């Protein structure tokens, strides 16, 4: 079997469309869970550049649950708008669970939302180190007063693929965290 470049392009586009469709289904489930619990959600994003909030806005009824989405790429913005402590950045680095947690809690508290999501990472292709390689993304989830943090190593799969994988992880995790509170 021999495939041309056009065949590969078509296959790639189908896989990409299917992944976005699946991610949209999980975002829809998240909206349903937020509505059911009477919760509002806010996002603080760095490496995803607003992609997680954008995915939520694609869902009908998102306006019932979505408060604020903030893109805080610079350290100073994380400190000023989200209340991340400069000492936390100095001690753990901006790509850390500690910073992601403070981002999540900060955006939720600042906007009186019951749910806050913080995302910080290294999408690549540059910026990685031995201890914090390209594809490393840290997440914070502040849900109804409880904080959970996670780190994922997506690898060097490409800048936009890291961003997409991060959004998929966010909505999968939100579905689990919100579903557990029923």
C-alpha positions as CSV (number, residue, x, y, z in Angstrom):
1,X,0.0,0.0,0.0
2,X,1.4,3.3,-1.1
3,X,0.0,6.6,0.2
4,X,0.7,10.0,-1.3
5,X,1.3,13.2,0.6
6,X,-2.4,14.1,-0.1
7,X,-3.5,10.8,1.5
8,X,-1.4,11.6,4.6
9,X,-2.8,15.2,4.7
10,X,-6.3,13.8,4.6
11,X,-5.7,11.3,7.3
12,X,-4.1,13.9,9.5
13,X,-7.0,16.3,9.0
14,X,-9.6,13.5,9.8
15,X,-7.7,12.6,13.0
16,X,-7.4,16.2,14.0
17,X,-11.1,16.8,13.4
18,X,-12.1,13.7,15.3
19,X,-9.9,14.7,18.3
20,X,-11.4,18.2,18.4
21,X,-14.9,16.6,18.2
22,X,-14.1,14.3,21.2
23,X,-12.6,17.2,23.1
24,X,-15.7,19.2,22.4
25,X,-17.9,16.4,23.7
26,X,-16.0,16.4,27.0
27,X,-16.2,20.2,27.2
28,X,-20.0,19.8,26.7
29,X,-20.2,17.3,29.6
30,X,-18.2,19.7,31.7
31,X,-20.7,22.5,31.0
32,X,-23.5,20.1,31.9
33,X,-21.8,19.2,35.2
34,X,-21.1,22.9,36.1
35,X,-24.8,23.8,35.4
36,X,-26.0,20.9,37.4
37,X,-23.9,21.9,40.4
38,X,-24.6,25.6,40.0
39,X,-20.9,26.4,39.6
40,X,-19.1,29.1,37.6
41,X,-15.7,28.6,36.0
42,X,-12.7,30.9,35.3
43,X,-9.4,30.1,33.4
44,X,-5.9,31.3,33.9
45,X,-3.9,30.1,30.9
46,X,-0.3,30.6,29.9
47,X,1.1,28.1,27.3
48,X,-2.4,27.3,26.0
49,X,-3.0,30.9,25.2
50,X,-6.8,30.8,25.8
51,X,-7.5,27.6,24.0
52,X,-9.1,25.9,27.0
53,X,-11.5,28.8,27.5
54,X,-12.2,28.9,23.7
55,X,-13.1,25.2,23.8
56,X,-15.7,25.9,26.5
57,X,-17.2,28.8,24.5
58,X,-17.8,26.5,21.6
59,X,-20.4,24.7,23.8
60,X,-24.0,26.0,23.9
61,X,-24.9,27.2,27.3
62,X,-21.3,28.1,28.1
63,X,-22.6,31.6,29.2
64,X,-24.4,29.9,32.1
65,X,-21.1,28.8,33.6
66,X,-18.2,30.8,32.2
67,X,-17.0,33.9,34.0
68,X,-13.5,34.9,32.9
69,X,-10.5,33.7,30.9
70,X,-7.2,35.3,31.5
71,X,-4.0,34.7,29.5
72,X,-1.0,35.4,31.7
73,X,2.0,34.7,29.7
74,X,4.5,36.9,31.6
75,X,5.5,36.2,35.2
76,X,4.5,39.7,36.1
77,X,1.0,39.2,34.9
78,X,0.6,36.0,36.9
79,X,1.7,38.0,40.0
80,X,-0.4,41.1,39.3
81,X,-3.7,39.5,38.0
82,X,-3.8,36.1,39.7
83,X,-2.0,36.7,43.0
84,X,0.8,34.2,42.3
85,X,3.6,34.8,44.8
86,X,6.9,36.0,43.3
87,X,8.6,33.7,45.9
88,X,6.7,30.7,44.5
89,X,8.0,31.5,41.0
90,X,11.5,32.0,42.3
91,X,11.5,28.8,44.4
92,X,9.7,26.4,42.0
93,X,9.9,28.1,38.6
94,X,6.9,29.4,36.6
95,X,6.3,25.9,35.2
96,X,5.4,24.1,38.4
97,X,2.4,22.6,40.1
98,X,2.8,25.2,42.8
99,X,2.4,28.1,40.3
100,X,-0.4,26.3,38.4
101,X,-2.3,25.8,41.7
102,X,-1.9,29.5,42.7
103,X,-3.1,30.5,39.2
104,X,-6.2,28.3,39.5
105,X,-7.1,29.5,43.0
106,X,-6.3,33.1,42.2
107,X,-8.5,33.3,39.1
108,X,-11.4,31.6,40.9
109,X,-11.2,33.9,44.0
110,X,-10.7,37.0,41.9
111,X,-13.9,36.2,40.0
112,X,-15.9,34.6,42.7
113,X,-16.1,31.4,40.7
114,X,-16.4,28.0,42.3
115,X,-14.0,26.5,39.7
116,X,-10.6,27.8,38.6
117,X,-8.2,26.2,36.2
118,X,-4.5,27.2,35.9
119,X,-2.3,26.0,33.1
120,X,1.4,26.7,32.7
121,X,4.0,24.8,30.6
122,X,6.5,24.6,27.9
123,X,4.8,24.0,24.5
124,X,8.1,24.3,22.6
125,X,9.8,24.0,20.3
126,X,12.3,25.8,22.6
127,X,12.4,26.7,26.2
128,X,12.9,23.2,27.7
129,X,15.6,22.1,30.1
130,X,16.7,18.8,31.4
131,X,14.4,19.1,34.5
132,X,11.6,20.8,32.6
133,X,11.5,19.5,29.0
134,X,9.5,20.7,26.1
135,X,6.0,19.2,26.4
136,X,5.8,19.5,30.2
137,X,2.6,21.2,31.4
138,X,1.5,21.8,34.9
139,X,-2.2,22.2,35.9
140,X,-4.1,23.5,38.8
141,X,-7.8,22.8,39.5
142,X,-9.5,24.7,42.2
143,X,-13.0,23.2,42.7
144,X,-15.3,24.3,45.5
145,X,-12.5,25.2,47.9
146,X,-10.3,22.1,47.1
147,X,-7.0,22.3,45.1
148,X,-5.6,19.6,42.9
149,X,-2.5,19.9,40.8
150,X,-1.0,17.7,38.1
151,X,2.0,17.6,35.8
152,X,1.8,16.0,32.4
153,X,4.8,15.2,30.1
154,X,3.4,15.3,26.6
155,X,6.8,15.1,24.9
156,X,8.1,17.0,21.9
157,X,5.0,16.5,19.8
158,X,4.8,20.0,18.5
159,X,3.7,23.3,20.0
160,X,0.0,23.1,18.9
161,X,-0.2,19.4,19.8
162,X,1.0,20.2,23.3
163,X,-1.7,22.9,23.6
164,X,-4.4,20.6,22.3
165,X,-3.3,17.7,24.6
166,X,-3.4,20.1,27.5
167,X,-7.0,21.2,26.8
168,X,-8.0,17.5,26.5
169,X,-6.4,16.8,29.8
170,X,-8.1,19.8,31.4
171,X,-11.6,18.7,30.3
172,X,-11.1,15.1,31.2
173,X,-9.9,16.1,34.6
174,X,-12.7,18.6,35.2
175,X,-15.2,15.9,34.2
176,X,-13.7,13.6,36.9
177,X,-13.5,16.2,39.6
178,X,-17.0,17.6,39.0
179,X,-18.5,14.2,38.6
180,X,-17.1,13.1,41.9
181,X,-19.0,15.8,43.7
182,X,-22.4,14.5,42.7
